[in-house]
Amino acid sequence: MRSTFTSSRSSRTVKLVLSIAIVGLLSACRVPDDPELTTEKVTDSVLKVGVLTNAVDPVDAKALALVADMLQAELQYVTGDPHSLFAQLEAGEIHIIAGRIPSDTPFATDVALTDPLGSVTLVDDTQDRVLAIRKGENRFLVTVNRAIRESAK
């Protein structure tokens, strides 16, 4: 009698573990996700880009055009000083910041940085060159990185 009870109990434990695993896998289907819905807001709408330089450099312009094309969005450029642009990015008022941004930017702890677009030399130091997006918008970051890989081709 004892072995039947143990077998039945083991069977229930296995079913419970499998149920939990299935629920976990189903919830992971939305990963990566955008808590602030950046990808959805930009798709078929406007991609707002903060520009740190006087004009959009050709390397950044190519990558941004591919991002906009991938999302079927119109590009809109916003200029300003770094602090106001990064504050607008954090508030979700703009979606990307471009402008020869080195990967070791002092803002790196406050934003997400894309894969490298190339390199940038500041004084005597050469760094990877990146774009900045709002921290936590992982689906948007994946989309931007896909476009950057396309721009490298």
C-alpha positions as CSV (number, residue, x, y, z in Angstrom):
1,M,0.0,0.0,0.0
2,R,2.8,2.4,0.8
3,S,4.4,2.2,-2.7
4,T,1.0,3.1,-4.3
5,F,0.7,6.2,-2.2
6,T,4.4,7.2,-2.9
7,S,3.9,6.6,-6.6
8,S,0.7,8.8,-6.7
9,R,2.4,11.5,-4.7
10,S,5.5,11.5,-7.1
11,S,3.1,11.7,-10.0
12,R,1.4,14.8,-8.6
13,T,4.8,16.4,-7.9
14,V,5.9,15.8,-11.4
15,K,2.7,17.3,-12.8
16,L,3.0,20.4,-10.6
17,V,6.6,21.0,-11.7
18,L,5.6,20.6,-15.3
19,S,2.7,23.0,-14.9
20,I,5.0,25.6,-13.4
21,A,7.5,25.1,-16.1
22,I,4.9,25.5,-18.8
23,V,3.5,28.7,-17.3
24,G,7.1,30.1,-17.0
25,L,7.8,29.3,-20.7
26,L,4.5,30.9,-21.8
27,S,5.2,34.1,-19.9
28,A,8.7,34.2,-21.4
29,C,7.1,34.5,-24.9
30,R,6.9,38.3,-24.4
31,V,10.7,38.6,-23.7
32,P,12.2,40.9,-24.6
33,D,9.6,43.5,-23.6
34,D,9.2,47.2,-23.5
35,P,7.7,48.3,-20.1
36,E,7.1,51.8,-21.6
37,L,5.9,50.4,-25.0
38,T,8.5,52.2,-27.1
39,T,8.4,49.8,-30.0
40,E,4.6,50.0,-30.2
41,K,4.6,53.8,-29.9
42,V,7.2,54.2,-32.7
43,T,5.9,51.6,-35.1
44,D,4.0,53.2,-38.0
45,S,4.5,56.6,-36.3
46,V,7.4,58.8,-35.5
47,L,10.9,57.9,-34.3
48,K,12.2,60.9,-32.3
49,V,16.0,61.2,-32.3
50,G,17.9,63.6,-30.1
51,V,21.0,64.8,-31.9
52,L,24.1,65.8,-29.9
53,T,26.0,67.3,-32.9
54,N,25.1,70.1,-35.3
55,A,24.2,67.7,-38.0
56,V,23.5,64.0,-38.1
57,D,26.7,62.2,-39.1
58,P,26.4,59.8,-42.1
59,V,27.2,56.7,-39.9
60,D,24.4,57.6,-37.5
61,A,22.1,58.7,-40.3
62,K,22.4,55.3,-42.1
63,A,21.7,53.4,-38.9
64,L,18.7,55.6,-37.9
65,A,17.2,55.4,-41.4
66,L,17.3,51.6,-41.1
67,V,15.7,51.7,-37.7
68,A,13.0,53.9,-39.0
69,D,12.5,51.7,-42.0
70,M,12.3,48.6,-39.9
71,L,9.6,50.2,-37.7
72,Q,7.9,52.0,-40.7
73,A,8.4,55.2,-38.8
74,E,9.1,58.8,-39.9
75,L,12.4,60.3,-38.5
76,Q,12.1,63.4,-36.5
77,Y,15.3,65.1,-35.2
78,V,15.5,67.1,-31.9
79,T,18.6,69.1,-31.0
80,G,19.7,70.2,-27.6
81,D,22.4,70.0,-25.0
82,P,23.4,66.5,-23.7
83,H,21.7,66.9,-20.3
84,S,18.3,68.0,-21.7
85,L,18.4,65.3,-24.4
86,F,19.2,62.6,-21.9
87,A,16.4,63.9,-19.6
88,Q,14.0,63.8,-22.5
89,L,15.1,60.2,-23.3
90,E,14.5,59.1,-19.7
91,A,11.1,60.7,-19.8
92,G,10.2,59.0,-23.1
93,E,9.9,62.2,-25.0
94,I,12.5,61.1,-27.5
95,H,13.4,57.5,-28.4
96,I,17.1,57.5,-29.4
97,I,20.1,59.8,-28.9
98,A,22.7,60.0,-31.6
99,G,25.8,62.0,-32.2
100,R,29.2,60.2,-32.0
101,I,28.5,58.8,-28.6
102,P,31.4,56.8,-27.2
103,S,30.6,53.5,-25.4
104,D,32.1,54.9,-22.2
105,T,29.8,57.9,-22.1
106,P,29.1,59.2,-18.5
107,F,25.4,58.6,-19.2
108,A,26.0,54.8,-19.7
109,T,24.6,54.0,-16.2
110,D,21.3,55.8,-17.0
111,V,20.6,54.5,-20.5
112,A,20.9,51.4,-22.7
113,L,23.6,51.5,-25.3
114,T,23.3,49.8,-28.7
115,D,25.8,47.6,-30.4
116,P,28.7,49.5,-31.9
117,L,28.2,51.5,-35.1
118,G,31.9,51.9,-35.6
119,S,34.4,53.9,-33.6
120,V,34.9,57.4,-32.4
121,T,38.2,59.1,-31.4
122,L,38.1,61.7,-28.6
123,V,41.4,63.3,-27.9
124,D,43.8,60.3,-28.2
125,D,41.3,57.6,-27.2
126,T,39.3,55.5,-29.6
127,Q,36.1,54.0,-28.3
128,D,33.2,52.1,-29.8
129,R,30.5,54.4,-31.1
130,V,26.9,53.7,-30.0
131,L,23.4,55.1,-29.9
132,A,21.6,55.6,-26.6
133,I,18.0,54.4,-25.8
134,R,15.8,54.5,-22.8
135,K,16.9,52.0,-20.2
136,G,14.7,48.9,-19.9
137,E,13.2,49.1,-23.3
138,N,14.7,45.7,-24.3
139,R,12.5,44.9,-27.3
140,F,13.3,48.3,-28.8
141,L,17.0,47.7,-28.1
142,V,16.8,44.4,-30.0
143,T,15.1,46.1,-32.9
144,V,17.7,48.9,-33.0
145,N,20.5,46.4,-32.8
146,R,19.1,44.4,-35.7
147,A,19.0,47.6,-37.8
148,I,22.6,48.4,-36.8
149,R,23.7,44.9,-38.0
150,E,22.0,45.7,-41.3
151,S,23.9,49.0,-41.6
152,A,27.1,47.1,-41.2
153,K,26.4,45.0,-44.3
